Amino acid sequence: MGNGSRQEPAARRRDVLARRWAEVRTGEEGMSTAEYAVGTVAACAFAAVLYQVVTGGSVVGALGDLVESALATLS
């Protein structure tokens, strides 16, 4: 085991993991501008749909009924 050309199994595994980690770290670092743009558009579209649902008459009415029911229960 003192032979310079032969590594112990733990040292060999450590070297392999170090090389793999170096490859992962030198890859892409985050999203590109196009990915940010697509993500932003998707978030805005989701927000618009959610806004339409929440401000729709049936949702507002249901929330109002829920509040009235809760207040009636408390009094």
N, C-alpha and C positions, 0 to 999 in steps of 0.2 A: 504494500500500500504506500510505501514511501517513494515509489517510482514516479518520476515527474510526468510521464506520458499517460499515466492512469489516474483518473480522478475517482474519488469515493462517490457512491451513489447520491448522497445528499448534496455534495458540491456540484455534481453534474445537473441534478434537478434545479438547484439554485441558479446555475448558469443558463439553463434553458428558460426558466421563468423570467430571468433578467432580460434575456433577448426578446422574449415575447412581449414583456411589459414595455420595452423600448419601442417595439414596433407599434404597439397600441398608442403610446403617447405621441408618436410622431405622425399619426394619421391626421385626419381632418379634425379641426378644433372648433366644433360648434356648427351652427347653421350658416348657410350662405345667404346673401341678400335675397335671392329668389325664394328660398325657403321661408325667410322671415315675412316676405310679402304674401305668400300663400297662407301662412299661418295667421297673419293679421286680417286678411280678407275673410278667412273662415271664421275667426272670432267675431268679426263685425257682423257677418251674416247670421251667426248664432244669436248674437245680441239683438239683432233686428227681429228675428223670429220670436225670441223670448219676450221682447217688448210688446209685440203684437198680441201674443197669447195673454200676457198679464193685463194689458189695457183693454182687452176685448170685453164686451158686455157681460158674457156669461161668467167669466172669472171674477170680475169686479162684483157682480151680483152674488156669487157664491161666497166670496170673502166677506161681503157685507152681512149675509145671512149667518155666517159663522160667528162674526163679531157680535151680532145681535143675540144669537143663541147663547154665547158665552156670558154676555152681560145679563141676560135674563136668568141664567143659572146662578149667577153671583148675587142677584138681588132678591 
